[in-house]
Amino acid sequence: MKQAIKEALYAAEQDEVPVGCVIVADDRIIARGHNLVERLHDFTAHAEMQAFTAASEYLSGKSLDKCTLYVTLEPCVMCGGAAYNTRIGRIVFGAFDAKRGFSIFQNEDRGLLHPKTEWIGGIMEDECASILKEFFQNKRN
């Protein structure tokens, strides 16, 4: 998660919403991502989308079932759907997103994630949330 936080801080330096992530396979970071929405003028350029693409390229395949995504903010519905298609093995996130997070739609019977995808939220939650809060407070001032 500390490496994902570094990506989030890099995004903030670029005046992007500070969300960062890494994808790990076999205890090695194989992909990094941070928001590029403003830079690319692309509303789909979320950190997770960048990392999914990089990880698939690294592995020369589209299945990330043996990988873990570490991300500073709970993935949105779009990124949750993309995670489904990658079949990512595990998602670990920091801050919950009560308005747009995938877990709003996740229950025992069905959800946005692949049924085999494990997930856990709230890891280093305070640190991840404070990066976002500070960014938006500075935007309002």
TORKOL-4160 file (C-alpha; in steps of 0.2 Angstrom, whole numbers, padded with zeros to 4 digits, m for minus):
141
<pt num="1" X="0000" Y="0000" Z="0000"/>
<pt num="2" X="0015" Y="0012" Z="0003"/>
<pt num="3" X="0019" Y="0011" Z="m0015"/>
<pt num="4" X="0001" Y="0015" Z="m0020"/>
<pt num="5" X="0002" Y="0030" Z="m0009"/>
<pt num="6" X="0018" Y="0036" Z="m0018"/>
<pt num="7" X="0008" Y="0035" Z="m0034"/>
<pt num="8" X="m0006" Y="0045" Z="m0027"/>
<pt num="9" X="0006" Y="0058" Z="m0021"/>
<pt num="10" X="0013" Y="0059" Z="m0038"/>
<pt num="11" X="m0004" Y="0061" Z="m0046"/>
<pt num="12" X="m0007" Y="0075" Z="m0034"/>
<pt num="13" X="0009" Y="0084" Z="m0039"/>
<pt num="14" X="0002" Y="0083" Z="m0057"/>
<pt num="15" X="m0014" Y="0091" Z="m0051"/>
<pt num="16" X="m0024" Y="0074" Z="m0054"/>
<pt num="17" X="m0036" Y="0067" Z="m0041"/>
<pt num="18" X="m0023" Y="0058" Z="m0029"/>
<pt num="19" X="m0027" Y="0040" Z="m0032"/>
<pt num="20" X="m0013" Y="0028" Z="m0035"/>
<pt num="21" X="m0011" Y="0009" Z="m0036"/>
<pt num="22" X="0001" Y="m0005" Z="m0039"/>
<pt num="23" X="m0002" Y="m0023" Z="m0045"/>
<pt num="24" X="0009" Y="m0037" Z="m0037"/>
<pt num="25" X="0012" Y="m0054" Z="m0044"/>
<pt num="26" X="0024" Y="m0066" Z="m0035"/>
<pt num="27" X="0029" Y="m0053" Z="m0022"/>
<pt num="28" X="0034" Y="m0041" Z="m0036"/>
<pt num="29" X="0027" Y="m0025" Z="m0042"/>
<pt num="30" X="0023" Y="m0028" Z="m0061"/>
<pt num="31" X="0012" Y="m0012" Z="m0064"/>
<pt num="32" X="0010" Y="0005" Z="m0057"/>
<pt num="33" X="m0004" Y="0018" Z="m0060"/>
<pt num="34" X="m0011" Y="0034" Z="m0055"/>
<pt num="35" X="m0025" Y="0045" Z="m0061"/>
<pt num="36" X="m0022" Y="0053" Z="m0078"/>
<pt num="37" X="m0039" Y="0060" Z="m0081"/>
<pt num="38" X="m0034" Y="0078" Z="m0083"/>
<pt num="39" X="m0018" Y="0075" Z="m0092"/>
<pt num="40" X="m0026" Y="0064" Z="m0105"/>
<pt num="41" X="m0043" Y="0072" Z="m0105"/>
<pt num="42" X="m0050" Y="0055" Z="m0103"/>
<pt num="43" X="m0063" Y="0051" Z="m0090"/>
<pt num="44" X="m0058" Y="0033" Z="m0090"/>
<pt num="45" X="m0040" Y="0036" Z="m0086"/>
<pt num="46" X="m0041" Y="0030" Z="m0068"/>
<pt num="47" X="m0026" Y="0023" Z="m0059"/>
<pt num="48" X="m0033" Y="0006" Z="m0059"/>
<pt num="49" X="m0036" Y="0006" Z="m0078"/>
<pt num="50" X="m0018" Y="0012" Z="m0081"/>
<pt num="51" X="m0012" Y="m0002" Z="m0070"/>
<pt num="52" X="m0023" Y="m0016" Z="m0078"/>
<pt num="53" X="m0016" Y="m0012" Z="m0095"/>
<pt num="54" X="0002" Y="m0011" Z="m0089"/>
<pt num="55" X="0000" Y="m0028" Z="m0080"/>
<pt num="56" X="m0008" Y="m0037" Z="m0094"/>
<pt num="57" X="0006" Y="m0030" Z="m0106"/>
<pt num="58" X="0019" Y="m0036" Z="m0093"/>
<pt num="59" X="0011" Y="m0054" Z="m0092"/>
<pt num="60" X="0007" Y="m0055" Z="m0111"/>
<pt num="61" X="m0011" Y="m0060" Z="m0106"/>
<pt num="62" X="m0027" Y="m0052" Z="m0100"/>
<pt num="63" X="m0030" Y="m0063" Z="m0085"/>
<pt num="64" X="m0023" Y="m0056" Z="m0068"/>
<pt num="65" X="m0030" Y="m0070" Z="m0057"/>
<pt num="66" X="m0013" Y="m0073" Z="m0048"/>
<pt num="67" X="m0011" Y="m0054" Z="m0045"/>
<pt num="68" X="m0016" Y="m0042" Z="m0031"/>
<pt num="69" X="m0021" Y="m0024" Z="m0034"/>
<pt num="70" X="m0017" Y="m0012" Z="m0020"/>
<pt num="71" X="m0026" Y="0005" Z="m0022"/>
<pt num="72" X="m0028" Y="0020" Z="m0011"/>
<pt num="73" X="m0046" Y="0022" Z="m0014"/>
<pt num="74" X="m0060" Y="0009" Z="m0017"/>
<pt num="75" X="m0062" Y="0006" Z="m0035"/>
<pt num="76" X="m0077" Y="0015" Z="m0043"/>
<pt num="77" X="m0090" Y="0005" Z="m0053"/>
<pt num="78" X="m0081" Y="0007" Z="m0069"/>
<pt num="79" X="m0065" Y="0000" Z="m0062"/>
<pt num="80" X="m0074" Y="m0014" Z="m0053"/>
<pt num="81" X="m0081" Y="m0019" Z="m0069"/>
<pt num="82" X="m0064" Y="m0019" Z="m0077"/>
<pt num="83" X="m0057" Y="m0029" Z="m0062"/>
<pt num="84" X="m0071" Y="m0042" Z="m0066"/>
<pt num="85" X="m0064" Y="m0044" Z="m0084"/>
<pt num="86" X="m0046" Y="m0045" Z="m0078"/>
<pt num="87" X="m0051" Y="m0058" Z="m0066"/>
<pt num="88" X="m0039" Y="m0050" Z="m0053"/>
<pt num="89" X="m0036" Y="m0062" Z="m0039"/>
<pt num="90" X="m0037" Y="m0049" Z="m0025"/>
<pt num="91" X="m0041" Y="m0031" Z="m0022"/>
<pt num="92" X="m0034" Y="m0022" Z="m0007"/>
<pt num="93" X="m0039" Y="m0004" Z="m0005"/>
<pt num="94" X="m0037" Y="0010" Z="0008"/>
<pt num="95" X="m0051" Y="0023" Z="0009"/>
<pt num="96" X="m0069" Y="0017" Z="0006"/>
<pt num="97" X="m0079" Y="0027" Z="m0007"/>
<pt num="98" X="m0097" Y="0028" Z="0000"/>
<pt num="99" X="m0104" Y="0037" Z="m0015"/>
<pt num="100" X="m0095" Y="0028" Z="m0030"/>
<pt num="101" X="m0086" Y="0013" Z="m0024"/>
<pt num="102" X="m0090" Y="m0005" Z="m0031"/>
<pt num="103" X="m0094" Y="m0012" Z="m0014"/>
<pt num="104" X="m0111" Y="m0003" Z="m0014"/>
<pt num="105" X="m0116" Y="m0016" Z="m0027"/>
<pt num="106" X="m0107" Y="m0031" Z="m0019"/>
<pt num="107" X="m0116" Y="m0044" Z="m0009"/>
<pt num="108" X="m0115" Y="m0062" Z="m0006"/>
<pt num="109" X="m0126" Y="m0067" Z="m0021"/>
<pt num="110" X="m0118" Y="m0056" Z="m0034"/>
<pt num="111" X="m0108" Y="m0040" Z="m0037"/>
<pt num="112" X="m0097" Y="m0031" Z="m0049"/>
<pt num="113" X="m0081" Y="m0041" Z="m0045"/>
<pt num="114" X="m0078" Y="m0059" Z="m0052"/>
<pt num="115" X="m0084" Y="m0072" Z="m0040"/>
<pt num="116" X="m0066" Y="m0078" Z="m0036"/>
<pt num="117" X="m0059" Y="m0061" Z="m0033"/>
<pt num="118" X="m0056" Y="m0058" Z="m0014"/>
<pt num="119" X="m0056" Y="m0040" Z="m0008"/>
<pt num="120" X="m0052" Y="m0030" Z="0008"/>
<pt num="121" X="m0054" Y="m0012" Z="0012"/>
<pt num="122" X="m0048" Y="0000" Z="0025"/>
<pt num="123" X="m0030" Y="m0004" Z="0024"/>
<pt num="124" X="m0020" Y="0012" Z="0029"/>
<pt num="125" X="m0037" Y="0020" Z="0027"/>
<pt num="126" X="m0033" Y="0036" Z="0037"/>
<pt num="127" X="m0017" Y="0040" Z="0027"/>
<pt num="128" X="m0026" Y="0036" Z="0010"/>
<pt num="129" X="m0041" Y="0047" Z="0015"/>
<pt num="130" X="m0031" Y="0061" Z="0021"/>
<pt num="131" X="m0022" Y="0063" Z="0005"/>
<pt num="132" X="m0038" Y="0065" Z="m0004"/>
<pt num="133" X="m0046" Y="0077" Z="0009"/>
<pt num="134" X="m0030" Y="0088" Z="0008"/>
<pt num="135" X="m0031" Y="0088" Z="m0011"/>
<pt num="136" X="m0049" Y="0094" Z="m0012"/>
<pt num="137" X="m0047" Y="0106" Z="0003"/>
<pt num="138" X="m0033" Y="0115" Z="m0007"/>
<pt num="139" X="m0044" Y="0115" Z="m0023"/>
<pt num="140" X="m0058" Y="0124" Z="m0013"/>
<pt num="141" X="m0046" Y="0137" Z="m0006"/>
